[in-house]
Amino acid sequence: MKRYIVFIKQVPASTRVSIDPVTHALVRAGAKSRINPYDLHAVRAAVELRERLGGEVVAVTMGPPQAEAALREAMTAGADRAVLLSDRAFAGSDTWGTGAVLAAAVRKIGDGDVLLFGKQAVDGDTAQVGPGVAARLGLPQVTELLRFDEIRDGQLTVEKCCDNGTQQVRVSMPCVLTVTKEANEVSAPTLRQWERAQGLPLEVWGIGDLDLQPSDTGFAGSPTRVVATEAAATKGRAKILGSAEELANLIRTLS
Amino acid sequence: MSEFPLKLDAQRCLQCGVCIDACGYGALTMNEYPEIDPEACRLCGSCAEACPAGALVLSAVERERDTQAQGIWVLAESRPDGTSDPVTAELLGEARRLAETAGESVSALLVGPSEAGDRCRELFEQGADRVYLAPCADAEVPEENRWATVVAAVAARYRPSILLIGATRFGRGVAARVAASLGTGLTADCTRLSIDPQSGNLLQQRPAFGGNLLATIVTPDHRPQMASVRPGVMKAIAPRSGFVGEITLCEVPAAGPSAVEIVASRLNETRGSSIADARIVVGGGRGMQCAANMALLQELADVLGGSVAGSRAAVEAGWIGFENQVGQTGRSIAPDLYIACGISGQIQHTAGLTGAGTIVAINNDPAAPIFSVADYGIVGDVTDVLPRLIAALRA
């Protein structure tokens, strides 16, 4: 049976944040979370593959126990089952540490024919985890999928974004895809879809369930360290000019 | 269950409570001694930094630093049509500035072309002391997977201390794959780089949370320290005419059966000058009101010899092409002069302007955030101000 594994991330509902001037702590506009919007398109792409080739769609996320909500969203959008990777040992992971956990999860699930990621997550914007997992598993990657041109057993022909245009590429399975918002339409879920998702199986795995050492992931296993965060600086107020003519004179002196 | 990386040394603790206030996540509570809630703790280290007694210790991670690695490398990127990408010159310029502080040499890694003489000369002029040339005919039409294999193999053999890659679509795909193959850290989409004078580490600054925050990231122990860098942010150096450095010919791993095959490329023909290279850029946003008014921007750009760009709102309205979008999800630009017309100045847009010189804003809302980013402003309707500005410039 074919298997499509979709990796999703729970992200803050708003990216509006500020720094508390006294404590220097991150102040988020609200504590609400949602599924990363690109990931819903990855789920939809996986469902398209299932519709054409048969098989199952497995949604996977790494996060705190509350991340179950994002997995239920993925199942509402069409995934058949879900795995939540949750352990204190995963805390503080950078993209490398996260990739270690996700790759180990793929091995435990028993491999997939197509692994799908959203193009990037809207909180970190790195676009690194998908290619990182592909490299760890030795799978070919196709980033920024725009659409499927041809879905055949064992081989996909797809359209992808490239710098200054698009490319059509052919990739053999198993492979890793990262999916853009242009790849498909995501429709609002029906009540029936929501009800279906509540009853689907969801497993929770910790580090003990995976072939992974604590030093491979989390803070200890992550090569990068965040050493400072600051609010983006602004210049202060612009000098307001009285007329277009005054601006024209200024531009002349600049150029 | 593994040990939590943040620990309290109760012998040293003064029970002063400074750490409780320092924690931004409410993860510490005082119960005679501070107690750590591992579910809430984000391992940010604020408490350890605040503690006057050194009683809170973050990470007993003992890792050996790779001290053998040396040199600052830049991946010389090729565009889908095989020509050199302008981001390479920007990265070489930045590498030269870093090299001065770090006391290192600058090298470019060139993958692909068999006729490499012209490309090598170009790289020497742009700042490279040495070119590592990895010839492989099958990589001439750049493909992420193949390039990543070649770059990882050459970097593993010659072990640079720093490896910079342009954060183009292609570069980001390659960089993430290379970093995972080499088992090293990678910071995405950096907008500022410097060398920490104490540790010698590369300080990598990048926008996070949609540009609202700037995070500084280091890779303390692993080498190479990898960063992808936003195109249009760093400045190229003046060409070192006639400078000739050394060329090291690298062995390249044989290509396996290609798992990803590029069937066809459809590249946009760039009309007029690109906003990435333009010295003067005129940008339009939602406040331009309609597609017809965008002609005013073109007229102004023509008078000034500049290019026209748009905010996401203008692109989504269909007034201007996606390739001319400036901002977090578009391009970064670094013109000497940027004129923002009818652009409110959301962080999403201004994130693409960090390298711009003088910024002028024209907007009818005096409270628009663009006036906090701009150097000069005119409060007024663009349909009124722009014709008068164009006329005054022509006079």
Interface residues (C-beta under 8 A of the other chain):
Chain A: P12 T15 R16 V17 S18 I19 D20 T23 H24 A25 L26 V27 P64 D87 R88 A89 A91 G92 D94 T95 W96 G99 V122 D123 G124 D125 T126 A127 Q128 V129 G130 P131 G132 V133 A134 A135 R136 P140 Q141 V142 T143 E144 T157 C161 C162 D163 N164 G165 T166 Q167 Q168 V169 R170 V171 S172 C175 G206 I207 G208 P214 G218 F219 A220 S222 P223 T224 R225 V226 V227 A228 T229 E230 A231 A232 A233 T234 K235 G236 R237 A238 K239 I240 L241 S243 A244 E245 L247 A248 N249 L250 I251 R252 L254 S255
Chain B: M1 S2 E3 F4 P5 D21 A22 C23 G24 Y25 P38 E39 C41 R42 L43 C44 S46 L58 S59 V61 R79 P80 D85 E143 E144 N145 A148 T168 R169 F170 R172 G173 A175 A176 R177 V178 A179 A180 S181 G183 T184 G185 L186 T187 A188 D189 L203 P207 A208 F209 G210 G211 N212 L213 L214 A215 T216 I217 V218 T219 P220 D221 H222 A259 V260 E261 I262 V263 A264 S265 R266 L267 N268 T270 R279 I280 L304 E323 Q328 D336 L337 I347 A351 T358 I359 V360 A361 P366 F371 S372 V373 A374 D375 Y376 G377 I378 V379 V385 L386 R388 L389 A392 L393 A395
